[in-house]
Amino acid sequence: MSIDFDPIAPSSWADPYPTYRALRDAAPLHRSASSGFYSVSRYEDALFVLKHPELFSSRAMFTVLMNNGQEGFPPLSWDFVRFLVRFPLRTRLNPFAFPRARNLIADDPPVHGTLRNAVNRGFTPRRIAAWEPRIRALVDELLGTLPGVQPSGSSGGQPFDVVHDFAIPLPVTVIAEMLGVEPERRRDFKRWSDAVIEGSTGAGRTRPFAPAFVDAILELMGYLRRSIDRRQRDPGDDLISAILAEAPGGTRLSPTEAVMFVQLLLVAGNETTTNLIGNAVQALLDHPGQLARVQGDPALVPALVEEALRFDAPVQTVFRTATRDVELAGATVPQGATVAVLIGSANRDERRFPAPDAFDVSRDARGHLAFGFGEHFCLGSALARLEARVALEALVPMLGRCERASAQRELLDSFLVRGPRRLELRAAA
């Protein structure tokens, strides 16, 4: 059976799951003719790749997400030259330092461990648990301002957008407050985050120096550099100050590394949770029987969060580089090859999860790979779970009285993250 699949091609984004099943059945290690990437689709093979950083380096997270799949610098062009001129003027950073800088998601042990230590203190279980009252207050505030939704959760019939009116502002506000960002900058943060995701992983990534993308990146990095300079002069009780403080072992980040670190926290800190909430609501609306079960037993909400992560993972793919020839899934991954670990497929592998295409809130979904595994297990997983749990505890009671305001489904423009761009609801007739 011949399968044409490229993990970064837009043709597979709308509904990748039938293709994932075909890959698992017929081509568990598949090489794309267009990109040359090797896709790993079965659960055990994906787990093997994630567990062995000595065989599969995370360097690919830099080359694929930040440099259009290449090492070094892009070919010279007028757009690139203009970018190189503007970048240091707007950010006071050296653009040539970025490919060599340490990067949390793109470095392997032992460097990765020292970088993670620089921010771990902000994500301890005690610190995350302490955010629950603030998250509950934000959820209540957002529900109270939803068009057509009263604070009690009753719907007034006017359409509202679960994504833009609720799932976006909740995690954006939380990560902005954790970073010590001014409230008036939160809309900018979301705009910058969207530009990073769509410019690096969307259909427009082949034009890396498009004016709109460049302007957003320069604004973001200029703002972050100024924020970092302020924290160096006057540290506070926020994540940026924690990152800049000397970590155990004497780790201190360069200005370039600090900017990249905070940018990662910004993007990861809101995109994953926004899409987790959006995907969970979408799955509940598509499976009214499961919605009724959670409404009848609110204690199922934590299990709902885990099943939503498994069923429609907010991050669909991570990338690795083979450090040497490796035997995998009955074939050979050659040294230097880029490996796409299909998280979304691994979580639907019938070899690990019975009836994987069924959305079942009573399922034991433990072991899913939505947050990765091993050294690069998602640093913010506890925060994302907390935000999603509190959000869904508030949303589930009202969803049974709502219906979609539009049959059209529009997903984010990205091969990396998956979630609805809009999800408009109104009171059911």
N, C-alpha and C positions, 0 to 999 in steps of 0.2 A: 504493500500500500504506500503510495507516494503522498507525502504531506508537505504542503508549502506553508511554512511558518517562520515568521521573523518576530522576535519579541519586542522590537522597537517599531514595527510597522503599524500604522493606524488601522489597517484593515481588520485587525484582530481585536480591537479594543471594545467594541460594542458588546459582544457576548463571547468571551474567549473560552467558556467552559466546554462546549462541545469539541473544540479543537484540542483543548487540554486532554480530554478523555481519549481522543484519537492518538495523541502523542504518547500517553501512558501505555496504551494498548500496543501500538505498532512501532513507535520510535522514541523510547524513553531517553535516549541521548540523540538529539536531532541537531544537525548542522544546517543553519540557514544559508541558502545560496546567495542571498543578497548581502547580509551583514557579516557572514562568517561566524556568527555567535553559535555556541553550543548550548542548547536548551535542555535542562534537566527537569523532568516533569513528575517523577514518582517520589513519594514521601521519603522512603529510606535513602534514595540517592541524594535528594535535596539535603537531608539531615547529615549525610556523610560529608558533603561539600562544606556545609556550615560548621561542622565539628573539626575540620582539619585545615586551619589557616596556613599550616606549613606546606600544604599541597595546593591550596586555592587562596591566593592573596586577595585582599580587599582593594588593592590598587585600582581594580577596574571600576570601583565606585567613583574614583576621580576621573579616569579617562572617559568613561561612558557618560556620566552625568554632567561633568564640568568641562570636558574638552572634546566633545563630539567623537569619542572613541579613540582618540589619538594621544600619544605621549608628545611632550614638547609643545611647541607653539603652532597655531594655525598658519597656513600659508599666508604670505604677505598680500594684503589687499588694501585699497584705500580706506575701507571701513575699519579694518584692523588697525591701520596706522592712526586714524583719527581717534580710535578707542585708546591706543597707547598714549597719545598726547593728552587726552582729556582725563584719563584715569588718575595719574598722580596729582594733577591740578585740583581735582574734586575730592580726592580721598587722602592725599598725602601718604599713599602707600606705593610700593614698588610692584608693578604688575608682573615683573619677571621673578618675584619671590614666590608666587602662588604655586607653581608646579613643584617646587622643592619644599614647601612648608608642610609641617606635620598636620595631619587631618584626621579627626576622630573616626570618621566612617571609612577612610581610605588607607589607614595604616594598620599594620599587623603587630602582634606581640613581638618584642616587649614595648614598643613605642606606644601602641594603642593603650596599654594599661596605664602608663604615666599620664597620657592625655585624659583618660577617663577619671583618674584620681583628681584632676583639676576641677571637676564639676560634680563628683559624686556627693560631696557634702550638701549640695542643694537638692538631692533626690533621695535622701534617706527615708525609710518608711515613716519615721516620726514626723519629718518635715512635710511629706506628702499628706499624711493623715491630718495634719494641722490645717490644710487648705480646705477641708470639707465644709466647714461653716461658710466660708467665703463663696465656694462654688454653689452651695445651696441658695445663698442670698442672690447670686447672679442669675441662677435658673429662675427663681421667683420673679426677679425684676424683668427678665426677658419675656417670661410668660405673660406678665402683666402689660407688656407693651406690644404683644403680637397683634397685628390687625385682625379684628374679628374674634379674638380670644380673650375672655375675661380672666382675671386673676384666679378665679375658682376652677378654671379649666374648661368652662363651657364655651361653646363656639357660637359666634354671632352671625355666621354665614358669609362674612367677607373673606375672600381668599387671603391666605398668608403663605409665606415661603419658609418652610422649615429650615432650609439650608441658610438663606441669607438673613433671616430674621432671628434665628436661634443657633443653629449648629456652627455658624461662623463666629459670631461675636462672643460666644461662651469661651472657647479655648483661646481665641486671640486675646481676650481680656485677661485671662489667667496667666498666659505666658508673658504678656506685656507687663503685668504687675510683678511677676517673678523676676523679670529682667530689670525692673525699675524704670520702665518706659513711661513718659508723660501720657496721660489719657488722650490728649488731642492728637497723638501720633498713632493711635491704634488702627485707624482706617488706612493710614499709610503703610503700616506693618502688613496688613492683609494684602494690599495692592502690591507691595514689594514681594511678598511671599508667592502670590500668584504668578508674578513675572518670572521669578526664579524657577518655579515648577514648569510653567508652560514654555519658557524660553529654553530650558535645558532638556525637558523630556516630552514636549509636545510636538505637534506636526511642524512647527516653525523652527525647531532646533537646528535645521540645516542652514538657517540664516542667523548665526550666533551674534552678529553685530547689527541686527535690525535696530533702528533708532529708538523705538519704544522700549525694547528690552534693555538697551544700553543705558538709556536715561534712568530707568528704574533701578538698575544695578548701581549706577553712580550715586543716585540719591541714597540708596540703602547703605552702601559702604561708607559714604561720606558721613551719614548720620551715625553709624556704628563707630567709626573712628573718633568722632567728636565725643560720643558717649564714653568710650573707653578712656580717652584722655581725661575726662572729668572724673571718672572713677579712680584713675591712678592718682589724681591730686587729692581727691576726697572720697575714699571708699565708703560704701554703705552696706546695708544688710540686704543685698540683692544678688542675683546670680552673676551678673557681670562682674561685680566686685569679687565674688567667690572665685570666678574663673581667673581673674587677674592676680589673686593672692598666690603666693608661693605654695605649691602643693607638696605633700610628703615626698621626700627624695630630691627636693630642689628644683622641681619642674616649674619653669616660668615661661609663659607664652610670649612669642614675638607679637608686635602689633598686627602683622598679617595673620598669624595663627589665631589671635584673639578675635579678629573680625570674622574669620571663617567659622570659628567655634560658635559665636553668638548668632551668626546667620543660620547655621545648622539648627540651633535650638529654636530660633524663630520659626523656621519652616516646618521642622519636624514637630514642634510643640503645638502647632495649630492644624496642619493638614491632616495628620493621622486621626485626631479626635473628630474633626469636622466630618471626615468621610466615614468614620466608624458610626457616628450618630446618623448620618444620612443613609448609609447602607442598611443600618438596623431598622430605621423607620420604613424604608422601602421594602425590606423583606417582610416586615409585619403586615404592611398593607397588601402585599402579594399573597400572604398566607393568613387569612383572617382567623382560621382555626387556632393558629399559634398565638395570634394576638389575644384571642379570647382566653387562652390558657394563662397567659401572663396577667391579664386583667383580673382573672379569678384567683390568681396566686402571685401577688407581687414579690414574694420571696424568690421567684424564678428570674428576676431581673439580672442578677449576676450571671446566671447561666445563659440568659439571652445575650448578654454582652459577649461572652465567649463563643457562642454559636454564630453570632454576627461576624465576629473576627474570622472564624473558620470559613463560613459560608461565602462571604464576599470580602476578602481581605482588603483593607485600605491601601496597603502596599502590596502590589502584585508580584514584583520581581526585584531581586537583588543580583548584583553582578560580582564575579570573581575572575581572577586571572590564574591559569594553571602555571605553577612554578616549575613543573616538569611533566613529562608524559605520565598520565594517570589512567589506569583501567577503571572504567565506570560504566555501569549498565550494559556490560558485555561488549564494550567498545573502548577505544582509546581517545582521551582528550589530549591533544598535543601540547607540549610546553609553549607557553605564551598565548594560548587561546583564551578568548573571553567566554566565560560560562555564565549563562543566564539561569539563575535558580528560580524556577517558577513557583513562588510561594502560593499563589492562587490555585495552581494545579495540585501541589502537594497536599493542600488542605481539603481537596476533593478526591483524594486517592482512595478508592474503595478497598485497597489493601490495608489501609489504616483506619478508615472511618466507614462503617457500614452505611449503605444507602446514602452516599455522600452528597447527592444532589437534592436531598430532602432537607428543608429547613426545620429543625426540630429543637425547640428550646429545652426539652428534657434530656437531650443528648449529653453525654460526657465528652465535651470537646477539648478536654485537656490534652496537651501535646501538639496543638496546632502551631504552625510556624509563622503566624501573622506578625509576631514581634521579633522574628528571627530566632537564632539559637547560638549559644556559646559566647565567645568573646564579644561579639557585636550584638548581643541581645539588647533590644531597645531600652535605652537609658530611661525614657519617660513612660514606660509601659504602665507603671503603677498610677501615674497621674492620668494617663488616657483612660484607664479602666475606671478610676474614680469619677472623672468628669462624665464619662458615658453612663455609668450607673446612676448617678444623681440626675442626669438629664432624662434618661429613659424612665426612671421612677415618676418623673413629672409628666412626661409626654404620653406614656402608655394609657393612662385613664381617659385621655381625651381622643385618642386615635380611633376608638371604636365608633365615635360620632362624626368622623370625618371621612371624606372621600377625595380622590385626586381632582384638582381643578382642571387638569390638562392631561390628556393621554400621552402627550409627547414626552419622551425621556431623553434628556441631554446629559451626557457624561462629561467629566473633566477631560481636557485635551492633554493626555499624558500616558506614556507607556509605563510609568512607575507607580502612580497612585490611581486609585479607582474610587469614584464616588459621584453622586448626582451633582450637576452644576446648579440645578434648581429642583425643588420638590414642592409644588404649590398644592395646598389643600384648602378645603372649605367644608362647611357643615353639610353632612349628608342630608339629602332631601327626605 
